[in-house]
Amino acid sequence: MQLEIVTPDKRVFQGEVSEASFPGAGGSFQVLANHAPLVSALAKGAVSFTTAEGKQSMIVDGGVVEVKDNVIVLLAEKVIG
């Protein structure tokens, strides 16, 4: 799956991932390959994902995530750390 994480200022990450987890406004959720399409608001919390190099994570201060056709786009208000 392709994951792109962007803020109003810059692209924070773009690459291939095998899974990704998000702090949804209604609770955390995980996205795997061939996930059903969705759009979700995000709360402040940890976003984690697994690349060929291993597990990575960062804290986002809210935002929106869209999943469609094995492409995940996260529009974050701010990435902390």
The first five atom37 places (N, CA, C, CB, O) and aatype in JSON, in Angstrom:
{
  "aatype": [12, 5, 10, 6, 9, 19, 16, 14, 3, 11, 1, 19, 13, 5, 7, 6, 19, 15, 6, 0, 15, 13, 14, 7, 0, 7, 7, 15, 13, 5, 19, 10, 0, 2, 8, 0, 14, 10, 19, 15, 0, 10, 0, 11, 7, 0, 19, 15, 13, 16, 16, 0, 6, 7, 11, 5, 15, 12, 9, 19, 3, 7, 7, 19, 19, 6, 19, 11, 3, 2, 19, 9, 19, 10, 10, 0, 6, 11, 19, 9, 7],
  "atom_mask": [
    [1, 1, 1, 1, 1],
    [1, 1, 1, 1, 1],
    [1, 1, 1, 1, 1],
    [1, 1, 1, 1, 1],
    [1, 1, 1, 1, 1],
    [1, 1, 1, 1, 1],
    [1, 1, 1, 1, 1],
    [1, 1, 1, 1, 1],
    [1, 1, 1, 1, 1],
    [1, 1, 1, 1, 1],
    [1, 1, 1, 1, 1],
    [1, 1, 1, 1, 1],
    [1, 1, 1, 1, 1],
    [1, 1, 1, 1, 1],
    [1, 1, 1, 0, 1],
    [1, 1, 1, 1, 1],
    [1, 1, 1, 1, 1],
    [1, 1, 1, 1, 1],
    [1, 1, 1, 1, 1],
    [1, 1, 1, 1, 1],
    [1, 1, 1, 1, 1],
    [1, 1, 1, 1, 1],
    [1, 1, 1, 1, 1],
    [1, 1, 1, 0, 1],
    [1, 1, 1, 1, 1],
    [1, 1, 1, 0, 1],
    [1, 1, 1, 0, 1],
    [1, 1, 1, 1, 1],
    [1, 1, 1, 1, 1],
    [1, 1, 1, 1, 1],
    [1, 1, 1, 1, 1],
    [1, 1, 1, 1, 1],
    [1, 1, 1, 1, 1],
    [1, 1, 1, 1, 1],
    [1, 1, 1, 1, 1],
    [1, 1, 1, 1, 1],
    [1, 1, 1, 1, 1],
    [1, 1, 1, 1, 1],
    [1, 1, 1, 1, 1],
    [1, 1, 1, 1, 1],
    [1, 1, 1, 1, 1],
    [1, 1, 1, 1, 1],
    [1, 1, 1, 1, 1],
    [1, 1, 1, 1, 1],
    [1, 1, 1, 0, 1],
    [1, 1, 1, 1, 1],
    [1, 1, 1, 1, 1],
    [1, 1, 1, 1, 1],
    [1, 1, 1, 1, 1],
    [1, 1, 1, 1, 1],
    [1, 1, 1, 1, 1],
    [1, 1, 1, 1, 1],
    [1, 1, 1, 1, 1],
    [1, 1, 1, 0, 1],
    [1, 1, 1, 1, 1],
    [1, 1, 1, 1, 1],
    [1, 1, 1, 1, 1],
    [1, 1, 1, 1, 1],
    [1, 1, 1, 1, 1],
    [1, 1, 1, 1, 1],
    [1, 1, 1, 1, 1],
    [1, 1, 1, 0, 1],
    [1, 1, 1, 0, 1],
    [1, 1, 1, 1, 1],
    [1, 1, 1, 1, 1],
    [1, 1, 1, 1, 1],
    [1, 1, 1, 1, 1],
    [1, 1, 1, 1, 1],
    [1, 1, 1, 1, 1],
    [1, 1, 1, 1, 1],
    [1, 1, 1, 1, 1],
    [1, 1, 1, 1, 1],
    [1, 1, 1, 1, 1],
    [1, 1, 1, 1, 1],
    [1, 1, 1, 1, 1],
    [1, 1, 1, 1, 1],
    [1, 1, 1, 1, 1],
    [1, 1, 1, 1, 1],
    [1, 1, 1, 1, 1],
    [1, 1, 1, 1, 1],
    [1, 1, 1, 0, 1]
  ],
  "atom_positions": [
    [[0.85, -1.18, 0.0], [0.0, 0.0, 0.0], [0.89, 1.24, 0.0], [-0.96, 0.0, 1.22], [2.0, 1.22, 0.53]],
    [[0.39, 2.29, -0.6], [1.08, 3.57, -0.58], [0.53, 4.42, 0.56], [0.94, 4.31, -1.93], [-0.68, 4.51, 0.73]],
    [[1.41, 5.04, 1.33], [1.01, 5.96, 2.39], [1.67, 7.3, 2.14], [1.4, 5.4, 3.8], [2.87, 7.39, 1.88]],
    [[0.86, 8.36, 2.22], [1.39, 9.71, 2.13], [0.87, 10.5, 3.33], [0.97, 10.4, 0.78], [-0.33, 10.52, 3.6]],
    [[1.8, 11.13, 4.05], [1.44, 11.96, 5.21], [1.89, 13.37, 4.9], [2.1, 11.42, 6.54], [3.07, 13.63, 4.68]],
    [[0.92, 14.3, 4.89], [1.23, 15.7, 4.58], [0.64, 16.63, 5.64], [0.71, 16.08, 3.19], [-0.39, 16.33, 6.25]],
    [[1.32, 17.75, 5.83], [0.83, 18.83, 6.69], [0.66, 20.05, 5.78], [1.81, 19.13, 7.91], [1.04, 20.0, 4.61]],
    [[0.1, 21.13, 6.29], [0.01, 22.33, 5.45], [1.38, 22.84, 4.99], [-0.71, 23.43, 6.22], [1.47, 23.55, 3.99]],
    [[2.44, 22.49, 5.71], [3.78, 22.99, 5.4], [4.61, 22.09, 4.5], [4.52, 23.19, 6.66], [5.39, 22.58, 3.68]],
    [[4.45, 20.75, 4.63], [5.36, 19.85, 3.9], [4.82, 18.43, 3.85], [6.74, 19.86, 4.55], [3.88, 18.07, 4.55]],
    [[5.45, 17.63, 2.99], [5.19, 16.19, 2.95], [6.1, 15.56, 4.0], [5.44, 15.56, 1.5], [7.32, 15.72, 3.95]],
    [[5.52, 14.85, 4.95], [6.27, 14.25, 6.05], [6.76, 12.86, 5.68], [5.4, 14.2, 7.31], [7.87, 12.47, 6.05]],
    [[5.94, 12.09, 4.95], [6.31, 10.73, 4.56], [5.58, 10.36, 3.29], [6.0, 9.72, 5.7], [4.42, 10.74, 3.09]],
    [[6.25, 9.6, 2.43], [5.6, 8.99, 1.28], [6.34, 7.7, 0.99], [5.59, 9.94, 0.04], [7.56, 7.7, 0.8]],
    [[5.6, 6.58, 0.95], [6.26, 5.31, 0.67], [5.32, 4.13, 0.8], [0.0, 0.0, 0.0], [4.13, 4.28, 1.06]],
    [[5.9, 2.97, 0.6], [5.19, 1.7, 0.64], [5.13, 1.21, 2.09], [5.86, 0.65, -0.28], [6.14, 1.19, 2.79]],
    [[3.93, 0.8, 2.53], [3.75, 0.25, 3.88], [2.94, -1.03, 3.8], [3.05, 1.28, 4.81], [2.17, -1.24, 2.86]],
    [[3.13, -1.9, 4.8], [2.34, -3.14, 4.84], [1.13, -3.02, 5.74], [3.21, -4.29, 5.31], [0.18, -3.8, 5.62]],
    [[1.16, -2.05, 6.65], [0.02, -1.77, 7.54], [0.2, -0.38, 8.12], [-0.09, -2.83, 8.68], [1.31, 0.17, 8.13]],
    [[-0.9, 0.2, 8.59], [-0.85, 1.51, 9.23], [-1.95, 1.59, 10.28], [-1.0, 2.66, 8.19], [-3.05, 1.07, 10.08]],
    [[-1.65, 2.26, 11.39], [-2.63, 2.43, 12.48], [-2.81, 3.91, 12.76], [-2.17, 1.68, 13.76], [-1.85, 4.69, 12.72]],
    [[-4.05, 4.29, 13.05], [-4.41, 5.7, 13.19], [-5.24, 5.94, 14.44], [-5.16, 6.18, 11.96], [-5.99, 5.05, 14.86]],
    [[-5.13, 7.16, 15.04], [-5.96, 7.51, 16.18], [-7.27, 8.14, 15.71], [-5.2, 8.48, 17.12], [-7.41, 9.37, 15.72]],
    [[-8.22, 7.34, 15.3], [-9.49, 7.84, 14.81], [-10.24, 8.61, 15.88], [0.0, 0.0, 0.0], [-10.07, 8.36, 17.07]],
    [[-11.08, 9.55, 15.45], [-11.86, 10.35, 16.4], [-12.76, 9.48, 17.26], [-12.69, 11.38, 15.65], [-13.07, 9.83, 18.4]],
    [[-13.19, 8.32, 16.71], [-14.04, 7.4, 17.47], [-13.29, 6.21, 18.03], [0.0, 0.0, 0.0], [-13.91, 5.27, 18.54]],
    [[-11.97, 6.22, 17.95], [-11.14, 5.13, 18.44], [-10.1, 4.74, 17.41], [0.0, 0.0, 0.0], [-10.26, 5.02, 16.22]],
    [[-9.04, 4.11, 17.87], [-7.95, 3.71, 16.98], [-8.38, 2.63, 16.0], [-6.76, 3.21, 17.8], [-9.26, 1.82, 16.3]],
    [[-7.76, 2.63, 14.82], [-8.05, 1.59, 13.84], [-6.82, 1.32, 12.99], [-9.24, 2.0, 12.94], [-5.92, 2.15, 12.89]],
    [[-6.8, 0.13, 12.39], [-5.68, -0.31, 11.57], [-6.15, -0.52, 10.14], [-5.05, -1.6, 12.14], [-7.28, -0.95, 9.91]],
    [[-5.27, -0.22, 9.18], [-5.55, -0.43, 7.77], [-4.56, -1.44, 7.22], [-5.48, 0.91, 6.97], [-3.35, -1.29, 7.39]],
    [[-5.08, -2.48, 6.57], [-4.26, -3.5, 5.91], [-4.55, -3.45, 4.41], [-4.53, -4.93, 6.5], [-5.46, -2.74, 3.98]],
    [[-3.8, -4.19, 3.63], [-3.99, -4.24, 2.17], [-5.44, -4.58, 1.83], [-3.03, -5.26, 1.53], [-6.08, -5.38, 2.51]],
    [[-5.94, -3.96, 0.78], [-7.29, -4.18, 0.26], [-8.39, -3.78, 1.23], [-7.47, -5.62, -0.11], [-9.49, -4.33, 1.2]],
    [[-8.09, -2.82, 2.1], [-9.09, -2.31, 3.06], [-10.22, -1.62, 2.29], [-8.44, -1.32, 4.08], [-10.0, -1.03, 1.23]],
    [[-11.42, -1.69, 2.83], [-12.56, -0.99, 2.24], [-12.29, 0.52, 2.25], [-13.87, -1.32, 3.01], [-11.63, 1.02, 3.16]],
    [[-12.8, 1.24, 1.26], [-12.6, 2.7, 1.24], [-13.2, 3.35, 2.49], [-13.24, 3.31, -0.03], [-14.25, 2.92, 2.98]],
    [[-12.52, 4.38, 2.99], [-13.04, 5.1, 4.14], [-12.42, 6.49, 4.21], [-12.78, 4.32, 5.43], [-11.34, 6.74, 3.67]],
    [[-13.11, 7.37, 4.9], [-12.59, 8.69, 5.27], [-12.89, 8.83, 6.76], [-13.25, 9.87, 4.41], [-14.01, 8.57, 7.2]],
    [[-11.88, 9.24, 7.54], [-12.06, 9.35, 8.98], [-11.35, 10.58, 9.52], [-11.55, 8.1, 9.68], [-10.25, 10.91, 9.1]],
    [[-12.0, 11.24, 10.47], [-11.35, 12.32, 11.22], [-10.39, 11.66, 12.22], [-12.4, 13.24, 11.96], [-10.65, 10.57, 12.72]],
    [[-9.28, 12.35, 12.49], [-8.3, 11.83, 13.44], [-8.23, 12.71, 14.67], [-6.93, 11.74, 12.78], [-8.37, 13.93, 14.6]],
    [[-8.02, 12.06, 15.81], [-7.76, 12.76, 17.06], [-6.25, 12.92, 17.22], [-8.39, 12.0, 18.27], [-5.48, 12.36, 16.44]],
    [[-5.83, 13.66, 18.22], [-4.41, 13.75, 18.52], [-3.95, 12.38, 19.02], [-4.12, 14.86, 19.59], [-4.59, 11.78, 19.89]],
    [[-2.86, 11.88, 18.47], [-2.36, 10.58, 18.9], [-1.31, 10.03, 17.97], [0.0, 0.0, 0.0], [-0.84, 10.72, 17.06]],
    [[-0.94, 8.78, 18.2], [0.14, 8.13, 17.46], [-0.35, 7.52, 16.17], [0.8, 7.07, 18.31], [-1.36, 6.81, 16.13]],
    [[0.39, 7.8, 15.1], [0.21, 7.13, 13.81], [1.41, 6.22, 13.67], [0.09, 8.17, 12.59], [2.55, 6.66, 13.79]],
    [[1.17, 4.93, 13.41], [2.28, 4.01, 13.21], [2.08, 3.26, 11.92], [2.42, 3.04, 14.41], [0.95, 3.04, 11.48]],
    [[3.2, 2.86, 11.31], [3.14, 2.12, 10.06], [4.41, 1.3, 9.9], [2.96, 3.09, 8.85], [5.44, 1.61, 10.5]],
    [[4.31, 0.24, 9.1], [5.43, -0.66, 8.89], [5.9, -0.57, 7.45], [5.04, -2.11, 9.25], [5.13, -0.79, 6.51]],
    [[7.19, -0.25, 7.28], [7.83, -0.21, 5.97], [8.79, -1.39, 5.88], [8.58, 1.15, 5.74], [8.9, -2.17, 6.82]],
    [[9.48, -1.51, 4.76], [10.48, -2.57, 4.6], [11.6, -2.42, 5.63], [11.07, -2.56, 3.18], [12.24, -3.41, 5.99]],
    [[11.83, -1.19, 6.12], [12.87, -0.93, 7.12], [12.41, -1.2, 8.54], [13.34, 0.49, 7.01], [13.23, -1.22, 9.46]],
    [[11.11, -1.4, 8.75], [10.59, -1.67, 10.08], [9.47, -0.71, 10.47], [0.0, 0.0, 0.0], [8.96, 0.05, 9.66]],
    [[9.12, -0.78, 11.75], [8.01, 0.0, 12.29], [8.44, 1.45, 12.51], [7.51, -0.61, 13.61], [9.54, 1.71, 13.0]],
    [[7.58, 2.39, 12.14], [7.81, 3.81, 12.37], [6.56, 4.39, 13.01], [8.16, 4.56, 11.04], [5.47, 3.86, 12.85]],
    [[6.74, 5.48, 13.75], [5.57, 6.13, 14.34], [5.84, 7.62, 14.53], [5.21, 5.48, 15.69], [6.99, 8.06, 14.57]],
    [[4.76, 8.36, 14.62], [4.82, 9.8, 14.87], [3.5, 10.22, 15.52], [5.08, 10.61, 13.54], [2.51, 9.48, 15.46]],
    [[3.5, 11.38, 16.13], [2.31, 11.91, 16.78], [1.71, 12.98, 15.87], [2.64, 12.5, 18.2], [2.41, 13.88, 15.41]],
    [[0.41, 12.88, 15.62], [-0.28, 13.91, 14.85], [-1.25, 14.65, 15.77], [-1.04, 13.3, 13.63], [-1.78, 14.08, 16.73]],
    [[-1.46, 15.92, 15.47], [-2.38, 16.75, 16.25], [-3.67, 16.91, 15.47], [-1.74, 18.15, 16.59], [-4.06, 18.02, 15.1]],
    [[-4.34, 15.78, 15.21], [-5.59, 15.8, 14.47], [-5.37, 15.79, 12.97], [0.0, 0.0, 0.0], [-4.25, 15.93, 12.49]],
    [[-6.47, 15.63, 12.24], [-6.41, 15.61, 10.79], [-7.48, 14.73, 10.2], [0.0, 0.0, 0.0], [-8.48, 14.41, 10.85]],
    [[-7.25, 14.32, 8.95], [-8.19, 13.46, 8.22], [-7.39, 12.42, 7.45], [-9.11, 14.3, 7.26], [-6.32, 12.73, 6.92]],
    [[-7.9, 11.2, 7.4], [-7.26, 10.15, 6.61], [-8.26, 9.59, 5.61], [-6.7, 9.02, 7.52], [-9.44, 9.4, 5.93]],
    [[-7.78, 9.34, 4.4], [-8.6, 8.71, 3.35], [-7.91, 7.44, 2.89], [-8.83, 9.68, 2.15], [-6.7, 7.44, 2.64]],
    [[-8.68, 6.37, 2.77], [-8.18, 5.09, 2.28], [-8.99, 4.71, 1.05], [-8.26, 3.97, 3.38], [-10.22, 4.67, 1.11]],
    [[-8.3, 4.44, -0.07], [-9.0, 4.05, -1.29], [-8.01, 3.36, -2.22], [-9.65, 5.28, -1.98], [-6.94, 3.89, -2.52]],
    [[-8.37, 2.17, -2.69], [-7.58, 1.43, -3.68], [-6.12, 1.27, -3.24], [-7.63, 2.14, -5.03], [-5.2, 1.5, -4.04]],
    [[-5.9, 0.87, -1.99], [-4.56, 0.64, -1.44], [-3.69, 1.89, -1.42], [-3.86, -0.44, -2.22], [-2.46, 1.8, -1.43]],
    [[-4.32, 3.06, -1.41], [-3.62, 4.34, -1.24], [-4.2, 5.02, 0.0], [-3.75, 5.27, -2.53], [-5.41, 5.2, 0.11]],
    [[-3.31, 5.39, 0.92], [-3.71, 6.06, 2.15], [-3.14, 7.47, 2.13], [-3.25, 5.28, 3.41], [-1.93, 7.64, 1.98]],
    [[-3.99, 8.46, 2.29], [-3.54, 9.85, 2.36], [-3.98, 10.41, 3.7], [-4.1, 10.71, 1.16], [-5.17, 10.44, 4.02]],
    [[-2.99, 10.87, 4.48], [-3.26, 11.46, 5.79], [-2.94, 12.94, 5.69], [-2.43, 10.77, 6.92], [-1.8, 13.32, 5.42]],
    [[-3.95, 13.78, 5.91], [-3.78, 15.22, 5.96], [-3.76, 15.61, 7.43], [-4.92, 15.99, 5.16], [-4.81, 15.69, 8.07]],
    [[-2.55, 15.85, 7.96], [-2.39, 16.13, 9.38], [-2.34, 17.63, 9.62], [-1.12, 15.46, 9.93], [-1.74, 18.37, 8.84]],
    [[-2.99, 18.07, 10.7], [-2.9, 19.48, 11.08], [-1.47, 19.82, 11.46], [-3.85, 19.79, 12.25], [-0.95, 20.87, 11.08]],
    [[-0.83, 18.92, 12.22], [0.55, 19.11, 12.64], [1.14, 17.77, 13.04], [0.65, 20.13, 13.8], [0.44, 16.94, 13.62]],
    [[2.41, 17.56, 12.75], [3.12, 16.37, 13.21], [4.05, 16.82, 14.33], [3.92, 15.67, 12.04], [4.83, 17.76, 14.17]],
    [[3.96, 16.13, 15.47], [4.74, 16.48, 16.64], [5.89, 15.48, 16.77], [3.85, 16.49, 17.92], [5.66, 14.28, 16.85]],
    [[7.09, 15.98, 16.78], [8.28, 15.13, 16.93], [8.59, 14.42, 15.72], [0.0, 0.0, 0.0], [9.56, 13.67, 15.68]]
  ]
}
